[in-house]
Amino acid sequence: MKIYLDGKLVDREDAKISVFDHGLLYGDGVFEGIRAYNGRVFRLKEHLDRIWASAKAINLTIPISKIEMEKALIKTLLANKQTEGYIRLIVTRGCGDLGLDPRKCTQPPSVIIITDKISLYPDSLYEKGGEVITAATRRLRPDSLSPNVKSLNYLNNIMAKMEATKAGVMEAVMLNAEGYVAECTGDNIFIVKDGGLFTPPASEGALIGITRDTVLELAKNKLKIPVREERMTMYNVYTADECFLTGTAAEVIPIVRADAREIADGKPGKITVNLIKEFKNLTRLTGVPIK
């Protein structure tokens, strides 16, 4: 496997950063997870726009242009002979000292591109649906750190993920400080109620996911389903007609139980199944060609 590291393709065992890199020391950096399907990189422009926005928000200058980043990403996929898979873009603050001050990072930010395969959940969960719990760990307040900054510090999400793992379920729903649903540890959450599709807005602590936006577009334009960003509590999840999660790695996955409560009849709903089908069709037909 080849890894892109600061302008060079290196073997996996040689892909190393300094122990003084502030990305390692403090989680000071940003990242994106991207998918390639059928020889195309899905929604690449949107992902690049988002990592540039994340960098802007933390006052981090990415040392290459978007065009150069796209070329580097395609080059890495070609070097690994991948036409499908998962792509991780990482930009760290760079090497500094043991203090917090980013002005002490005297070397340019590091750019890392990893391409590999990913499978978060078994196929059976996409067919039968999965289960979630409500995490005791609360989502960070948006006025402390915007959820739309995909920073290298995911400890908040990891703590909630550990709760899900200990409970023996696939995911955990994270509430915000006011007790409203924000998102899951690595996915956005949707419910269907009375024929409409609902998901929490960014103001509740939800990341504006690329897959989330794609699903909203498909629901509105392809399936002609009313869509709304709206506050919700776990009561809304428990009493929903359908529930599903979205994410770059997870794609679209049904949820049939929440906190030991069956959602509707305990089976993936019709709208969820249709959205999974439409999403898969879209990923196969659109994207930046790998060439």
Phi, psi and chi 1 to 4 in degrees:
 res  aa     phi    psi   chi1   chi2   chi3   chi4
   1 MET       -  136.8  176.5 -170.4  -68.2      -
   2 LYS  -104.7  138.5  -65.4  -69.0 -175.2 -179.1
   3 ILE  -116.8  135.4  -50.1  -67.7      -      -
   4 TYR   -82.9  121.9  178.7   94.1      -      -
   5 LEU  -136.9  106.4  176.7   60.2      -      -
   6 ASP    51.1   50.7  -65.8  -26.6      -      -
   7 GLY    92.2   -4.4      -      -      -      -
   8 LYS  -127.0  148.3  -62.5  178.6 -179.4  178.6
   9 LEU   -93.2  120.7  -72.5  172.3      -      -
  10 VAL  -126.1  158.5  -61.1      -      -      -
  11 ASP   -66.4  154.2  -68.1  -30.7      -      -
  12 ARG   -52.7  -43.9  177.5  173.3 -179.8  164.4
  13 GLU   -70.8  -15.2   56.4  -89.5   19.4      -
  14 ASP  -101.1    0.8  -64.0  -37.2      -      -
  15 ALA   -83.8   91.5      -      -      -      -
  16 LYS  -130.3  146.7  -59.2  171.8 -176.6  177.3
  17 ILE  -119.9  164.5   61.5  168.9      -      -
  18 SER   -71.0  148.8  168.8      -      -      -
  19 VAL   -68.3  -10.1  -65.6      -      -      -
  20 PHE   -96.4    3.7  -73.9   95.1      -      -
  21 ASP   -67.9  130.6 -168.5  -61.6      -      -
  22 HIS   -70.3  -15.4  -84.4 -147.4      -      -
  23 GLY   -65.5  -40.1      -      -      -      -
  24 LEU   -76.6  -44.8  170.8   65.0      -      -
  25 LEU   -69.4  -37.9  -71.0  174.1      -      -
  26 TYR  -133.4    5.2  -59.5  113.6      -      -
  27 GLY    67.9   27.0      -      -      -      -
  28 ASP   -89.1   91.8 -172.8   -0.5      -      -
  29 GLY   171.6 -178.7      -      -      -      -
  30 VAL  -135.9  162.4  -67.0      -      -      -
  31 PHE  -150.6  167.2   78.9   96.1      -      -
  32 GLU  -140.7  142.7  -84.0  -67.1  -47.1      -
  33 GLY  -107.9  129.3      -      -      -      -
  34 ILE  -132.0  152.8  -52.8  171.2      -      -
  35 ARG  -119.5  145.5  -71.2  -69.8  -75.0  -93.8
  36 ALA  -113.5  135.0      -      -      -      -
  37 TYR  -132.8  132.9  -60.6   92.6      -      -
  38 ASN    51.7   40.8 -164.8   34.4      -      -
  39 GLY    79.7   16.3      -      -      -      -
  40 ARG  -137.4  146.0  -62.4  172.1 -179.2  -89.6
  41 VAL   -93.3  119.0 -176.7      -      -      -
  42 PHE   -79.3  128.6 -174.2   63.3      -      -
  43 ARG    51.1   44.1  -63.4  -74.1  165.0  109.5
  44 LEU   -63.3  -43.4  179.7   55.2      -      -
  45 LYS   -57.2  -45.3  178.6 -175.8 -177.7  -59.6
  46 GLU   -62.7  -39.7  -70.3   84.1  -11.8      -
  47 HIS   -67.4  -41.3  -79.0  -70.7      -      -
  48 LEU   -66.9  -40.8  -67.9 -178.7      -      -
  49 ASP   -59.4  -39.1  -73.5  -14.7      -      -
  50 ARG   -72.1  -39.1 -169.7  168.2   67.3  175.9
  51 ILE   -69.8  -33.2 -165.1  171.1      -      -
  52 TRP   -67.0  -37.7 -107.4  -99.4      -      -
  53 ALA   -67.3  -41.2      -      -      -      -
  54 SER   -60.7  -43.7  -69.1      -      -      -
  55 ALA   -63.8  -42.0      -      -      -      -
  56 LYS   -60.0  -41.1  178.9   74.6  170.8  179.8
  57 ALA   -65.1  -29.6      -      -      -      -
  58 ILE  -104.5   14.7   66.6  168.5      -      -
  59 ASN    59.3   45.7 -158.8   24.3      -      -
  60 LEU  -115.6  125.9  170.7   62.6      -      -
  61 THR   -94.4  116.7  -59.3      -      -      -
  62 ILE   -72.7  126.5  -62.5  177.5      -      -
  63 PRO   -77.7    0.6   29.2  -35.1      -      -
  64 ILE  -129.2  165.6   60.5  176.7      -      -
  65 SER   -83.4  168.8   68.2      -      -      -
  66 LYS   -62.9  -38.1  -70.6 -178.5 -176.6  179.2
  67 ILE   -63.9  -42.7  -66.9  174.6      -      -
  68 GLU   -66.1  -36.7  -70.2  169.9  -33.3      -
  69 MET   -65.5  -42.4 -176.8   73.9   86.5      -
  70 GLU   -61.6  -44.4  178.6  178.8  -40.3      -
  71 LYS   -63.6  -40.0  -70.9  179.6  178.0  178.9
  72 ALA   -65.4  -39.0      -      -      -      -
  73 LEU   -65.1  -47.0 -175.0  151.3      -      -
  74 ILE   -62.8  -40.4  -61.1  -63.8      -      -
  75 LYS   -60.7  -39.9 -177.8  178.9  179.6 -179.5
  76 THR   -68.6  -41.4  -52.2      -      -      -
  77 LEU   -61.9  -43.9  -76.1  166.4      -      -
  78 LEU   -64.5  -39.3  -70.4  170.9      -      -
  79 ALA   -63.3  -31.2      -      -      -      -
  80 ASN   -96.9    6.8  -69.8  -45.1      -      -
  81 LYS    53.7   44.3  -61.5  179.6  180.0  179.0
  82 GLN  -108.7  126.4  -80.0 -172.8  -98.1      -
  83 THR  -108.4  -10.3   57.4      -      -      -
  84 GLU  -140.9  154.8  -59.8 -148.6    4.1      -
  85 GLY   144.0 -170.9      -      -      -      -
  86 TYR  -108.8  138.8 -178.4   78.8      -      -
  87 ILE  -122.5  129.5  -54.8  147.1      -      -
  88 ARG  -115.5  117.6  175.5   63.1   60.8   91.3
  89 LEU   -97.0  133.1  -59.3 -173.4      -      -
  90 ILE  -133.9  133.8  -55.4  166.4      -      -
  91 VAL  -127.9  117.3 -176.9      -      -      -
  92 THR   -99.4  161.8   75.4      -      -      -
  93 ARG   -64.6  -28.8 -177.0   75.0   67.3  177.2
  94 GLY   107.4 -178.9      -      -      -      -
  95 CYS   -78.9  135.9  -68.2      -      -      -
  96 GLY  -142.8 -145.6      -      -      -      -
  97 ASP  -111.0 -167.4   59.3   17.7      -      -
  98 LEU   -82.1    1.9  -66.1  178.4      -      -
  99 GLY   -87.3  168.0      -      -      -      -
 100 LEU   -76.7  -25.7  -72.9  172.2      -      -
 101 ASP   -60.7  112.9 -167.8  -13.9      -      -
 102 PRO   -67.5  -16.2   23.3  -32.3      -      -
 103 ARG   -66.1  -18.6  -65.7  175.2  -59.9  176.3
 104 LYS   -82.0   -3.3  -59.5  -66.2 -178.2   65.0
 105 CYS   -79.9   96.3  -65.3      -      -      -
 106 THR   -83.4  -16.4   55.7      -      -      -
 107 GLN   -97.7  153.6  -65.2 -176.1   16.0      -
 108 PRO   -62.3  156.9  -19.3   31.2      -      -
 109 PRO   -56.4  147.6  -25.7   35.3      -      -
 110 SER   -92.6  139.3  -79.6      -      -      -
 111 VAL  -114.0  125.0  176.4      -      -      -
 112 ILE  -126.8  135.6  -57.0  163.0      -      -
 113 ILE  -129.4  121.7  -55.8  174.2      -      -
 114 ILE  -117.6  131.7  -53.7  166.8      -      -
 115 THR  -120.9  131.6   65.7      -      -      -
 116 ASP  -160.1 -176.9 -155.8   -7.7      -      -
 117 LYS   -96.5  153.8  -64.0  178.9 -179.6  178.9
 118 ILE  -146.1  140.9 -167.1  168.4      -      -
 119 SER  -148.2   97.9  178.3      -      -      -
 120 LEU   -72.1  -40.6  -72.3 -172.0      -      -
 121 TYR  -131.1  149.3  -52.1  118.6      -      -
 122 PRO   -67.5  156.4   23.0  -32.8      -      -
 123 ASP   -57.1  -31.7  -69.4  -18.0      -      -
 124 SER   -60.5  -31.9   60.0      -      -      -
 125 LEU   -69.7  -32.1  -74.3 -175.7      -      -
 126 TYR   -70.9  -25.9  -70.0   87.1      -      -
 127 GLU   -88.9  -40.4  -62.2  165.2    3.0      -
 128 LYS  -102.5  -20.8  -62.0  178.8  179.9  179.3
 129 GLY    96.0  154.6      -      -      -      -
 130 GLY  -114.1 -177.6      -      -      -      -
 131 GLU  -125.9  145.3 -176.8  174.3   -1.7      -
 132 VAL  -129.4  161.7  -63.1      -      -      -
 133 ILE  -122.3  167.4   60.6  163.6      -      -
 134 THR   -91.4  124.3  -54.9      -      -      -
 135 ALA   -78.0  144.4      -      -      -      -
 136 ALA   -73.4  -28.5      -      -      -      -
 137 THR   -68.4  123.8  -57.5      -      -      -
 138 ARG   -89.5  151.3  -65.8  -64.6  177.1  102.0
 139 ARG   -68.8  141.7 -168.6   71.5  175.7   92.7
 140 LEU   -59.8  144.0  -66.2  176.3      -      -
 141 ARG   -66.3  138.0  -69.8  173.6   55.9   97.9
 142 PRO   -59.7  -26.8  -24.2   33.9      -      -
 143 ASP   -82.1   -4.5   57.7   -6.4      -      -
 144 SER   -93.6  -50.8  -64.2      -      -      -
 145 LEU  -150.3  121.1  177.7   64.9      -      -
 146 SER   -59.0  133.1  170.3      -      -      -
 147 PRO   -65.0  -14.4   25.3  -35.2      -      -
 148 ASN   -86.7   -1.1  -72.8  -61.2      -      -
 149 VAL   -88.9  107.4  175.7      -      -      -
 150 LYS   -83.4   80.8  -74.7 -177.6   69.9   70.6
 151 SER   -84.4  167.7   80.4      -      -      -
 152 LEU   -76.4   -5.8  -63.0 -178.3      -      -
 153 ASN   -97.6  101.1 -168.8  -32.0      -      -
 154 TYR  -112.1   23.4 -109.0   48.0      -      -
 155 LEU   -60.4  -37.7 -170.7   56.4      -      -
 156 ASN   -56.6  -46.2 -178.3 -131.1      -      -
 157 ASN   -69.9  -37.8  -55.3   62.8      -      -
 158 ILE   -63.6  -40.1  -70.0  168.3      -      -
 159 MET   -62.1  -40.5  -63.7  -60.4  -70.4      -
 160 ALA   -69.3  -37.5      -      -      -      -
 161 LYS   -62.5  -37.0 -174.8   68.3  172.3 -178.9
 162 MET   -62.1  -35.5  -70.4  168.0   65.2      -
 163 GLU   -63.9  -42.8  -66.8 -176.9   50.5      -
 164 ALA   -62.6  -44.7      -      -      -      -
 165 THR   -61.4  -44.3  -58.3      -      -      -
 166 LYS   -64.8  -32.3 -169.9  169.9 -176.5  178.8
 167 ALA   -81.0   -7.5      -      -      -      -
 168 GLY    76.7   26.0      -      -      -      -
 169 VAL  -119.3  169.5  -59.5      -      -      -
 170 MET   -78.1  -33.0   55.1  176.0  -76.4      -
 171 GLU  -149.1  165.5 -106.2  -73.7   19.6      -
 172 ALA  -127.6  135.9      -      -      -      -
 173 VAL   -84.5  130.2  178.9      -      -      -
 174 MET  -103.3  128.4  -60.2 -178.6   73.0      -
 175 LEU   -93.8  157.9  -52.0 -179.3      -      -
 176 ASN   -87.7 -177.0   62.1   21.3      -      -
 177 ALA   -61.7  -24.7      -      -      -      -
 178 GLU   -91.0   -1.8  -71.8   74.0   39.2      -
 179 GLY    91.2    7.6      -      -      -      -
 180 TYR   -91.0  151.8  -67.9   99.4      -      -
 181 VAL   -65.1  130.5  173.0      -      -      -
 182 ALA  -103.9  -66.2      -      -      -      -
 183 GLU  -169.4 -176.6   60.1 -179.1    3.0      -
 184 CYS   -96.5 -176.7  -67.5      -      -      -
 185 THR   -65.9  -29.9   68.2      -      -      -
 186 GLY  -140.9    9.8      -      -      -      -
 187 ASP  -140.3  155.2  -54.0  -55.7      -      -
 188 ASN   -83.0  156.3  -68.8  116.8      -      -
 189 ILE  -119.3  140.5 -176.0  168.1      -      -
 190 PHE  -128.1  151.3  -73.9   79.9      -      -
 191 ILE  -130.4  154.7   63.6  168.0      -      -
 192 VAL  -113.0  130.9  175.8      -      -      -
 193 LYS  -143.5  124.4 -172.7   67.9  175.7  179.0
 194 ASP    52.5   39.8  -62.1  -30.8      -      -
 195 GLY    83.8   -4.1      -      -      -      -
 196 GLY  -105.3  155.2      -      -      -      -
 197 LEU  -109.4  130.8 -173.9   62.6      -      -
 198 PHE  -129.6  144.7  -58.7   85.6      -      -
 199 THR  -151.1  149.0 -166.5      -      -      -
 200 PRO   -66.2  144.7  -20.9   33.0      -      -
 201 PRO   -77.6  166.7   28.5  -33.7      -      -
 202 ALA   -60.5  -29.6      -      -      -      -
 203 SER   -63.4  -17.6   58.2      -      -      -
 204 GLU   -90.5   -0.7  -60.8  -56.8  -39.9      -
 205 GLY   106.3   15.3      -      -      -      -
 206 ALA   -92.8  137.8      -      -      -      -
 207 LEU   -71.7  136.4  168.6   71.6      -      -
 208 ILE   -80.2   87.8  -56.9  -58.6      -      -
 209 GLY   -72.8  149.7      -      -      -      -
 210 ILE   -66.9  -43.6  -54.6  -60.7      -      -
 211 THR   -66.4  -38.0  -52.3      -      -      -
 212 ARG   -55.3  -50.4  172.1 -171.6 -175.8  -87.4
 213 ASP   -65.7  -36.2  -78.3   -6.2      -      -
 214 THR   -63.1  -43.0  -57.4      -      -      -
 215 VAL   -66.0  -40.2  164.5      -      -      -
 216 LEU   -60.7  -41.1  -72.4  171.3      -      -
 217 GLU   -64.7  -44.3  -69.3  171.1   18.1      -
 218 LEU   -63.5  -42.8  -72.2  170.6      -      -
 219 ALA   -63.3  -43.9      -      -      -      -
 220 LYS   -74.5  -47.1 -177.5  178.6  179.3 -179.6
 221 ASN   -92.7  -32.4  -59.0  -33.7      -      -
 222 LYS   -95.1  -47.0 -166.3   79.9  173.5  179.8
 223 LEU   -96.3   -6.3  -58.5 -177.6      -      -
 224 LYS    57.1   42.5  -52.8  -57.7 -179.8 -175.9
 225 ILE  -100.4  134.6  -61.2  169.4      -      -
 226 PRO   -62.7  134.2  -17.3   28.9      -      -
 227 VAL  -123.8  144.0  -60.0      -      -      -
 228 ARG  -146.7  140.0  -71.0  179.0   63.9  178.9
 229 GLU   -92.7  119.6  -64.8 -176.8   51.4      -
 230 GLU  -150.3  146.0 -167.1  170.6  -81.8      -
 231 ARG   -58.7  142.5  -92.8 -174.4  165.5 -174.8
 232 MET  -148.1  153.5   66.0  176.4   71.7      -
 233 THR  -110.4  177.8   65.8      -      -      -
 234 MET   -66.4  -23.7  -73.6  -53.4  -65.3      -
 235 TYR   -58.0  -41.4  170.9   82.5      -      -
 236 ASN   -64.1  -34.9  -59.1  112.7      -      -
 237 VAL   -69.7  -47.1  176.8      -      -      -
 238 TYR   -58.3  -37.0  -58.4  151.5      -      -
 239 THR  -101.4   12.1   59.9      -      -      -
 240 ALA   -70.7  157.8      -      -      -      -
 241 ASP   -79.0  -31.3  -62.3  -34.4      -      -
 242 GLU  -151.8  158.9  -57.8  179.4   33.2      -
 243 CYS  -147.4  142.3  179.7      -      -      -
 244 PHE  -153.8  163.7   61.3   87.3      -      -
 245 LEU  -115.3  154.5  -50.7 -178.4      -      -
 246 THR  -133.5  147.4   64.1      -      -      -
 247 GLY  -174.9  160.8      -      -      -      -
 248 THR   -59.3  -45.3  -63.5      -      -      -
 249 ALA   -79.1  -41.7      -      -      -      -
 250 ALA   -78.3  -22.9      -      -      -      -
 251 GLU    63.5 -120.0  -59.3  176.5  -50.1      -
 252 VAL  -123.1  118.5 -177.7      -      -      -
 253 ILE  -131.3  128.9 -175.0  164.4      -      -
 254 PRO   -70.6  148.7   -9.8   23.8      -      -
 255 ILE  -120.7  127.0  -61.7  -60.9      -      -
 256 VAL  -118.2   -7.7  -63.8      -      -      -
 257 ARG  -142.8  140.1  -74.1  173.9   67.1   87.0
 258 ALA  -137.9  121.3      -      -      -      -
 259 ASP    51.7   47.0  -67.5  -31.8      -      -
 260 ALA    68.1   12.0      -      -      -      -
 261 ARG  -106.6  130.0  -62.7  162.6  173.3   84.8
 262 GLU   -69.1  136.4  -84.8 -163.6   -7.3      -
 263 ILE   -91.9  118.7  -63.6  172.6      -      -
 264 ALA    54.4 -122.6      -      -      -      -
 265 ASP   -92.8    9.3   62.6   -2.1      -      -
 266 GLY    77.7   18.2      -      -      -      -
 267 LYS  -129.9  154.2  -61.9  177.2 -178.3  177.8
 268 PRO   -55.8  134.8  -25.9   35.5      -      -
 269 GLY   -82.7  166.8      -      -      -      -
 270 LYS   -62.5  -44.5 -178.1  179.7  178.4 -179.8
 271 ILE   -65.0  -41.3  -71.0  175.5      -      -
 272 THR   -60.1  -47.3  -58.4      -      -      -
 273 VAL   -61.5  -41.9  171.3      -      -      -
 274 ASN   -65.7  -38.6  -75.3  -21.5      -      -
 275 LEU   -68.0  -37.2  -77.1  169.0      -      -
 276 ILE   -60.5  -45.2  -69.6  171.6      -      -
 277 LYS   -62.8  -46.7  179.0 -177.9  176.4 -178.9
 278 GLU   -66.0  -38.0  -66.9  -64.7  -20.2      -
 279 PHE   -64.6  -44.4 -179.4   78.1      -      -
 280 LYS   -62.0  -41.6  -74.1 -176.0  176.0  179.1
 281 ASN   -62.1  -42.6  -72.6  -19.4      -      -
 282 LEU   -64.2  -41.8 -173.1   65.3      -      -
 283 THR   -64.9  -29.0   61.3      -      -      -
 284 ARG   -79.4  -19.5  -66.8  -73.0  163.2 -178.3
 285 LEU  -110.3  -14.8  -61.2  172.8      -      -
 286 THR  -127.5  158.2   61.1      -      -      -
 287 GLY   133.2  172.0      -      -      -      -
 288 VAL   -81.5  122.7  176.2      -      -      -
 289 PRO   -61.1  142.0  -21.3   32.6      -      -
 290 ILE   -90.1   93.9  -57.6  170.1      -      -
 291 LYS  -160.2      -   62.8  179.5 -176.8  179.5
